[in-house]
Amino acid sequence: MDTKVSYSAVQLQRFGLLSCTGDEARAFLHAQLTSDISGLAEGDARLAGWCSAKGRLLATFLVISRGEEFLLQVPREMAPAVAKRLSMFILRAKAKLADASDAWVQFGLWGNDAADCLAALGLPVPQGQMRTLHGDGAIVVEVGTQRFLVLAPAALRARFAAIENGADEETWALEEIRAGRPQVVLATQDQFVPQMVNLERLGAVDFKKGCYPGQEIVARTQYRGVLKRRMVRARVAAPAAAGDELFADALPGQASGAVVNAALEPEGGSELLAVAQISALEGGQPIRLRAADGLALELLPLPYA
């Protein structure tokens, strides 16, 4: 590859994949997830959440249709447990769910010349966010402007590893944060209803579909205006981690939010997605990391309303 081209690429080892197959795989996932999976075409990918009966997110997925198979991207640390727990709901459905993390390798590719890099490898280039194309054994998903996810069978890793150019996963995580895309991890499991982390703004919640676990609470949150916390993007001059508590000056003596995802900036601070009390955000008073006297967050814009 030409070392002068402007792109970054890295193998994403933090992520795993679940595989759902069978004649009723689509119907099963549609009945479990917050998104409309029944209408997910093979050329599309979609964000989705999976909730407990109390409407709290147990996982967030990027769902990719692959003919008769659906692939669900999830943090690798969660993949075995989520696969086991979600499989418990299959019952008599003609579907099978498995942890396929070791069967695939995943790469993140982004930058002005990312599409040219894909083409040079003989890979198809999707046109449009959340569009997917299949070719030469791989799946390419455009997850953002000039930002692509490449999935390849593990046996083909050596070939597709040619796109790597010294970037690291922390930078990909930073790109995801700047896109405002939350990822539930072990430290934040069962803490947030979908709207707290903006899933409905990302098209990951369908309010017209039928029932799914937690659907009544998710709908009530949407239509009765009972949401008290909302996800924002921010920067702080210190390392931060998912699950870190937040404290608002306007609400002394109690934690009023939590970090959803965080990534280190080159300068040493962190950019993060964080769920905070709406009243504190509207009041404009400082929100602080980990303690009532901790460092204050600098709020940053999200790319969506």
C-alpha positions as CSV (number, residue, x, y, z in Angstrom):
1,M,0.0,0.0,0.0
2,D,1.1,3.6,-0.7
3,T,2.4,4.9,2.7
4,K,1.5,8.5,1.6
5,V,-2.3,7.9,1.4
6,S,-4.4,9.5,4.1
7,Y,-6.1,6.7,6.0
8,S,-5.9,4.9,9.3
9,A,-6.6,1.2,9.8
10,V,-6.4,-1.2,12.7
11,Q,-7.6,-4.7,13.7
12,L,-10.4,-4.3,16.2
13,Q,-9.6,-7.0,18.8
14,R,-12.0,-5.5,21.4
15,F,-15.0,-6.6,19.4
16,G,-16.6,-10.0,19.1
17,L,-19.4,-11.3,16.9
18,L,-22.5,-13.3,17.6
19,S,-24.0,-15.4,14.8
20,C,-27.8,-16.0,14.5
21,T,-28.9,-18.6,11.9
22,G,-32.0,-20.7,11.1
23,D,-35.3,-20.3,9.4
24,E,-36.7,-18.1,12.2
25,A,-33.5,-16.2,13.0
26,R,-34.9,-12.9,11.7
27,A,-38.2,-13.3,13.6
28,F,-36.3,-14.2,16.8
29,L,-34.0,-11.2,16.7
30,H,-37.0,-8.9,15.8
31,A,-38.8,-10.1,18.9
32,Q,-35.8,-9.5,21.1
33,L,-34.1,-6.3,19.9
34,T,-35.2,-2.6,19.9
35,S,-34.7,-2.2,16.1
36,D,-36.9,-3.4,13.2
37,I,-35.0,-6.5,12.2
38,S,-37.9,-7.9,10.1
39,G,-37.1,-5.2,7.4
40,L,-33.3,-5.4,7.6
41,A,-32.2,-6.0,4.0
42,E,-29.0,-7.8,3.1
43,G,-27.4,-4.6,2.0
44,D,-28.0,-2.8,5.3
45,A,-26.7,-2.8,8.8
46,R,-28.6,-1.4,11.8
47,L,-27.8,-0.5,15.4
48,A,-30.0,-2.2,18.1
49,G,-30.3,-2.6,21.8
50,W,-31.2,-5.6,23.9
51,C,-33.0,-4.8,27.1
52,S,-34.0,-6.5,30.3
53,A,-37.6,-6.7,31.3
54,K,-37.1,-3.4,33.2
55,G,-36.0,-1.7,29.9
56,R,-32.4,-1.5,30.8
57,L,-29.8,-2.2,28.1
58,L,-28.0,-5.5,28.5
59,A,-26.2,-5.0,25.2
60,T,-25.9,-2.8,22.2
61,F,-25.3,-4.4,18.7
62,L,-24.4,-3.5,15.2
63,V,-26.6,-6.0,13.3
64,I,-25.5,-7.1,9.8
65,S,-27.6,-9.2,7.5
66,R,-25.7,-11.9,5.7
67,G,-28.4,-13.8,3.7
68,E,-29.7,-16.4,6.1
69,E,-27.3,-15.4,8.8
70,F,-27.2,-12.3,11.1
71,L,-24.0,-11.1,12.6
72,L,-24.2,-9.0,15.8
73,Q,-21.1,-7.0,16.7
74,V,-20.7,-6.7,20.5
75,P,-17.7,-6.1,22.9
76,R,-15.6,-9.3,23.0
77,E,-15.6,-9.3,26.8
78,M,-19.4,-9.7,26.7
79,A,-19.9,-12.0,23.7
80,P,-19.9,-15.4,25.5
81,A,-22.3,-14.4,28.3
82,V,-24.6,-12.4,26.0
83,A,-24.8,-15.4,23.5
84,K,-25.6,-17.7,26.4
85,R,-28.3,-15.5,27.9
86,L,-29.9,-14.5,24.6
87,S,-30.0,-18.2,23.6
88,M,-32.3,-18.9,26.6
89,F,-35.1,-17.0,24.8
90,I,-35.0,-19.1,21.6
91,L,-37.2,-21.8,23.1
92,R,-38.9,-23.6,20.2
93,A,-37.9,-21.1,17.5
94,K,-35.9,-22.5,14.6
95,A,-32.9,-20.4,15.3
96,K,-29.4,-20.9,16.7
97,L,-27.2,-18.3,18.4
98,A,-23.5,-18.7,18.8
99,D,-20.4,-16.8,19.8
100,A,-18.6,-16.5,16.4
101,S,-15.9,-14.1,17.7
102,D,-13.0,-16.5,16.8
103,A,-14.3,-17.2,13.3
104,W,-13.9,-13.6,12.1
105,V,-11.4,-10.8,12.2
106,Q,-12.6,-7.2,12.2
107,F,-10.8,-4.1,11.0
108,G,-11.6,-0.4,11.3
109,L,-10.6,1.8,8.4
110,W,-11.1,5.6,8.2
111,G,-9.8,8.7,6.6
112,N,-10.0,10.6,3.3
113,D,-8.5,7.7,1.3
114,A,-10.2,4.9,3.1
115,A,-12.4,4.1,0.1
116,D,-9.4,4.0,-2.2
117,C,-7.7,1.6,0.2
118,L,-10.7,-0.7,0.1
119,A,-10.7,-0.6,-3.7
120,A,-7.0,-1.3,-3.9
121,L,-7.6,-4.5,-1.9
122,G,-10.3,-5.5,-4.3
123,L,-13.0,-4.9,-1.7
124,P,-16.4,-3.3,-2.6
125,V,-17.1,0.2,-1.3
126,P,-20.5,0.8,0.1
127,Q,-22.2,4.1,-0.7
128,G,-24.1,5.5,2.3
129,Q,-24.0,5.1,6.1
130,M,-25.0,1.6,7.4
131,R,-24.9,0.2,3.9
132,T,-23.0,-3.1,3.4
133,L,-21.4,-4.9,0.6
134,H,-20.1,-8.5,0.4
135,G,-17.1,-9.5,-1.7
136,D,-14.1,-11.7,-1.8
137,G,-15.1,-13.4,1.5
138,A,-15.4,-10.1,3.4
139,I,-18.2,-7.8,4.5
140,V,-17.7,-4.1,4.3
141,V,-20.0,-1.7,6.3
142,E,-19.8,2.1,5.9
143,V,-20.4,3.1,9.6
144,G,-19.8,6.8,8.9
145,T,-18.5,9.2,6.3
146,Q,-15.2,7.7,5.1
147,R,-15.3,5.2,8.0
148,F,-15.6,1.5,7.3
149,L,-15.8,-1.7,9.2
150,V,-14.3,-4.7,7.4
151,L,-15.2,-8.3,8.6
152,A,-13.3,-11.2,7.2
153,P,-13.2,-14.9,8.0
154,A,-10.3,-15.6,10.3
155,A,-8.6,-17.8,7.7
156,L,-8.2,-14.7,5.5
157,R,-6.7,-12.5,8.2
158,A,-3.2,-12.4,6.6
159,R,-4.6,-11.0,3.4
160,F,-6.7,-8.3,5.0
161,A,-4.2,-7.4,7.6
162,A,-2.4,-5.5,4.7
163,I,-4.6,-2.5,5.4
164,E,-3.2,-2.0,8.9
165,N,-0.9,1.0,9.1
166,G,0.0,1.5,12.7
167,A,-3.2,3.0,14.0
168,D,-4.5,1.8,17.3
169,E,-7.9,0.8,18.6
170,E,-8.0,3.7,21.0
171,T,-8.2,6.0,18.0
172,W,-11.1,4.0,16.5
173,A,-12.8,4.3,19.9
174,L,-12.3,8.0,19.7
175,E,-14.0,8.1,16.2
176,E,-17.0,6.2,17.6
177,I,-17.3,8.7,20.5
178,R,-17.2,11.6,18.1
179,A,-19.9,9.9,16.1
180,G,-22.0,9.8,19.3
181,R,-22.4,6.0,19.1
182,P,-22.6,4.4,22.5
183,Q,-21.5,0.8,23.3
184,V,-22.7,-0.9,26.4
185,V,-19.8,-2.8,28.1
186,L,-19.6,-4.9,31.2
187,A,-19.2,-1.9,33.5
188,T,-22.4,-0.3,32.2
189,Q,-24.6,-3.3,31.6
190,D,-28.2,-3.0,32.9
191,Q,-27.8,0.8,33.8
192,F,-29.4,2.7,30.9
193,V,-32.7,2.7,29.1
194,P,-32.2,3.2,25.3
195,Q,-33.1,6.9,25.3
196,M,-30.5,7.7,27.9
197,V,-27.8,6.8,25.4
198,N,-29.6,8.4,22.4
199,L,-30.4,5.1,20.7
200,E,-33.7,6.4,19.4
201,R,-31.8,9.4,17.8
202,L,-29.5,6.8,16.1
203,G,-32.4,4.9,14.6
204,A,-31.8,2.0,16.9
205,V,-35.3,2.0,18.5
206,D,-38.5,1.3,16.5
207,F,-41.6,2.5,18.3
208,K,-44.0,1.0,15.9
209,K,-42.8,-2.6,16.1
210,G,-44.3,-5.3,18.3
211,C,-43.2,-6.3,21.8
212,Y,-39.7,-7.0,22.9
213,P,-38.2,-7.2,26.4
214,G,-38.6,-3.9,28.2
215,Q,-40.7,-2.4,25.3
216,E,-43.4,-1.0,27.6
217,I,-40.9,0.9,29.7
218,V,-39.1,2.2,26.6
219,A,-42.3,3.4,25.1
220,R,-43.5,5.0,28.4
221,T,-40.1,6.8,28.6
222,Q,-40.6,8.1,25.1
223,Y,-44.3,9.2,25.2
224,R,-44.7,10.4,28.8
225,G,-41.6,12.5,28.9
226,V,-40.1,10.8,32.0
227,L,-36.5,10.8,30.8
228,K,-34.3,12.4,33.5
229,R,-30.9,11.6,32.1
230,R,-29.4,12.0,28.6
231,M,-26.1,11.2,26.9
232,V,-23.7,14.0,26.0
233,R,-20.3,14.1,24.5
234,A,-17.5,15.7,26.6
235,R,-13.8,16.1,27.2
236,V,-12.0,15.9,30.5
237,A,-8.3,16.6,31.3
238,A,-7.7,13.1,32.8
239,P,-8.1,9.4,31.9
240,A,-11.7,8.2,32.1
241,A,-13.3,4.8,31.9
242,A,-16.7,3.4,31.2
243,G,-18.7,3.2,34.4
244,D,-16.9,6.1,36.1
245,E,-19.5,8.1,38.2
246,L,-20.3,11.8,37.5
247,F,-21.2,14.4,40.1
248,A,-23.0,17.7,39.3
249,D,-22.5,20.8,41.3
250,A,-26.3,21.4,41.1
251,L,-27.0,18.1,42.8
252,P,-24.5,17.8,45.7
253,G,-24.0,14.7,47.6
254,Q,-25.1,12.1,45.0
255,A,-23.8,10.7,41.8
256,S,-25.8,12.1,38.9
257,G,-24.6,10.2,35.9
258,A,-21.9,7.8,34.5
259,V,-19.4,7.6,31.7
260,V,-20.7,5.4,28.9
261,N,-17.5,5.1,26.8
262,A,-14.2,6.9,26.9
263,A,-11.0,7.1,24.8
264,L,-7.7,8.8,25.4
265,E,-6.8,11.8,23.3
266,P,-3.2,12.2,22.0
267,E,-2.7,15.1,24.5
268,G,-3.5,12.9,27.4
269,G,-7.0,13.8,28.3
270,S,-10.1,11.8,27.4
271,E,-13.1,12.3,25.2
272,L,-16.2,10.5,26.4
273,L,-19.9,9.8,26.0
274,A,-21.6,10.3,29.4
275,V,-25.1,10.1,30.7
276,A,-25.9,13.0,33.0
277,Q,-28.9,14.5,34.7
278,I,-30.8,16.7,32.3
279,S,-31.6,19.3,34.9
280,A,-27.9,19.7,35.6
281,L,-27.1,20.0,31.9
282,E,-29.8,22.6,31.4
283,G,-28.6,24.6,34.5
284,G,-25.1,24.9,33.0
285,Q,-23.3,24.2,36.2
286,P,-20.2,22.0,36.2
287,I,-20.4,18.2,36.0
288,R,-17.4,16.5,37.4
289,L,-15.6,13.2,37.0
290,R,-15.5,10.6,39.8
291,A,-16.0,13.0,42.7
292,A,-17.8,16.1,43.9
293,D,-14.5,18.0,43.7
294,G,-13.3,16.2,40.6
295,L,-12.3,17.7,37.2
296,A,-15.1,19.4,35.3
297,L,-16.3,18.1,32.0
298,E,-16.1,20.3,28.9
299,L,-19.3,19.6,26.9
300,L,-18.8,19.1,23.2
301,P,-21.4,18.9,20.3
302,L,-22.9,15.7,19.1
303,P,-23.2,15.2,15.3
304,Y,-27.0,14.7,15.6
305,A,-29.8,16.7,17.2
